[in-house]
């Protein structure tokens, strides 16, 4: 036993804690171990002038040589020693070979059989005392944790009462008033309690239990002894004593948000490597989810409320990080130092949670104006107020049409600042938080890389290829500077989802502007005689394309973004905690992504193909119209006799030129017809997909009606 404890002393603990001085183990008179190491000292013998060795077993006569009455006195004297873990002259302590924790008491074989049986009845109490005493000595070391310290202290107090009882029994024995039957009578009530405690310490020692494992062991043992009221009460008292230190750690956590856990016993772990500033860059928001997390080994009486306890401390930590003074009501401070069947400690924890939740929610909503920040983001990233965007697209057109490697983000930022300062956005105090960026991949490719959006079809489908040369119009995005603590709600992941929606809307706006330009070109030539040209047919195609893109934009803004935004705002007004706010905000973004077709690969690819056709047609409109209206008119000469040779030559050249223009007109007509066929084919393919998906996704019903309406109009 001593060698094993030395080994434990030399093994470095996993946590930095004070080490027990070596002399506390090497000097047995400081620990009480000398009592077990002393051999055969009889308190009835006269020790004057005699050495310890003269009283060792084997030096005395066999107990069977004495009369039965004398044997009884000797046995009682030895039992008094055995009750406090000391060997007698005829009662010895033996360790089972290979099982150092298993200790047995043995009697001299020559003892009277009746006395042997009575002595053996008392031995379990002696063994229990010895095991408990050794547990108290070993578990009082620093490295075993505060729960073991508290449990050992409670056991030490119990052993003091036990030793006082033994002293009283010895006093009665000195007075000649105690027989061996009387000794058994007084010891019998303690047997159950001491054996139950010895069972606990055996299991705790065998499994090297610390912290919540000790509490769970005590609690399970007390439930197992439900039939013995006295033993169960004792175990419950021990559980309460051992849990006081643990509840002290818990109290600091739910009232201050501080983990005061020097030995790593608490069921909440803190990852100090994660900092609040990481929320602005970390897509997974690990700070909020992993800065504080639950560990294994939650006490049984806290298992059902562990999540609430974790959240309470997290909320308090956020407020402390914000410099907010957290003042928990003083009436709640003293209720957590014990727990029992009345579950008052649960009410205390719930009260602390409600306080922390309401305080943090009010702090973020009132002081940091969460809804104001979200409205500002909606204005810019969801194009709620797009006057600045129109101005920006006008002044940044040349820069946005460049290839990715040629775009200057600094120039785009300066143009964006100019657009913000010269439009109604200048009245928004948050407009300075808006920044611009240029992504490296197209929208489809970006969606394929976000695994949490479940868009594997984007990356798995070989038909989706990255354009050979994409410009800033396909990759331009806005970003937003979000400071702590609003970054808890508006995290990097949330901003990424906002940016995906913005890129889709921005490109749709670009397509709409290009088609509007093409329509204006058509309107500019209406006064000319266009009979016999392909311009009327081109105007009809341009109108169909405009109706398509306008229907799409109307659906995205008025059927998806606005209704979902108002639903989110209504839910946030009734939110009870910051976690509910985060949940409502994330649900809003996920629903918008899905209803904006960004999570429906088949539909999105069709829409992107239609937008590409619209852009190709808008880019070719100027050439198509100029090729049609430049065809010269051939003058008719009624009098053939007046025609001179020169006029005949001119007419010949005119006919040749007219023939060339007619050929060019045919080419233009074929180009317009090709655009029309491709657009109608894609539109026709999109209609059935929308119709079939609208049965499972009702939000697509309106979009399907509009798309089918465009096709029917044609």
Order of alpha helices (4+ residues) and beta strands (2+ residues): alpha-alpha-alpha-alpha-beta-beta-alpha-alpha-alpha-alpha-alpha-beta-alpha-beta-alpha-alpha-alpha-alpha-alpha-alpha-beta-alpha-alpha-alpha-beta-alpha-alpha-alpha-alpha-alpha-alpha-alpha
